[in-house]
Amino acid sequence: MNTVRTVLLSGAFCFLPLVVFISCVAILSKEYKLWKALLACLLGMLTVLPIALLQSAINGMKLLNLNGLKGLLISAIVLNGIVEECIKALLLFCLPASVATETKAKRAFFLCALTAGLALGCLESFIYLIGGTQKIGLRMLTAVVIHMFCAGLGGLFVFSVKNRDLRILPLILAILTHGIYNYFAGFGEGTPYFYISFVAILFAALECRVRYTRQ
């Protein structure tokens, strides 16, 4: 009984940001339909399995058996940047991108992309928490947030493809930013390099704003 209660409390804690985000955006944006938000959540959570499988396969085959700081950076960009962001972008193609006007369509699609990234981040946090990972609160403020904003950038790329106005830079930025974030986050809190990962999060947030406005 205590185990069930622990799982429920853990789930409530990890998914609280997702619930708050969906509730607030649904109130503030008329284009943000609940069924689209739920579909985005499902798509975001579904990415966990293919991401884990592909990352395990790459590690198992030792395709990135690199040494040194440069090797770690390349591994982070490939495993966390290319693998995670490309899989997220592929599943975002399942989201519809047509409402009354192109501006409203872009806003709705972008918000759903953010939702998908947030859902993925929250599910990962839940998995890590159940697995015994400590300092889950810090992860909620870092890894979950980078997932959300990088998914937003990937969503802008997907939206551009759907509207035959290819903009690949947002996806490239998502890949590089996510990889750089993981690289510096891997140094641990005891080093000054760890806090550069926060700069990557801020950069992703700003680029979401910039790319959304310019597209």
Disulfide bonds with the S-S distance in Angstrom:
none
